[in-house]
């Protein structure tokens, strides 16, 4: 029974650490905004 509690506690710690890392990546770190321009050849529209 004690081994099961240790295992569940360890899983809880891993889950909490993963949740904390995802929170920090989503809320704290602000990626730079970039404008992406992709040229589309005009011959793709001519065949329609």
N, C-alpha and C positions, 0 to 999 in steps of 0.2 A: 504494500500500500504506500509506503514511503517513497519507493522508486517511482510510482505513478505520479505522486504529487511533485516530485523533483522534475520529472519529464514535463508535466503540464506547466510548471513554473518556468522551465527553460523555454518552452514554446511561447509562453506569454511574453517573456523578455524579448525573444526574437521578433515576435509580432509587433510589440511596442516599439522596438528599435526601427523596424521597417516602416511602420506608420509615421514615426517621427522624421525619418529621412525623407519620405514622400512629402510630408507637410513642409519641411524646410525647402525642398526643391520647388514646390508649388507656390509658396507664399513669400519666402524671404528672397530667393534669388530671382532677379529681374533680368531676363535675357534682352539683349539689344534688339530694337526693331529694325528690320531690314526690308527694303522694297525689292521684290523679286519680279523681274520682267522676263518673260519667256516669249521669244518671237515665234509666231505661228506662220508657216509658209502659206501663201495665198492659194496655192494649187490644191490644198486640202478642201477649200470651200468651192472650187470650180466644179468638182465632180458631183456635187450634190445637186 
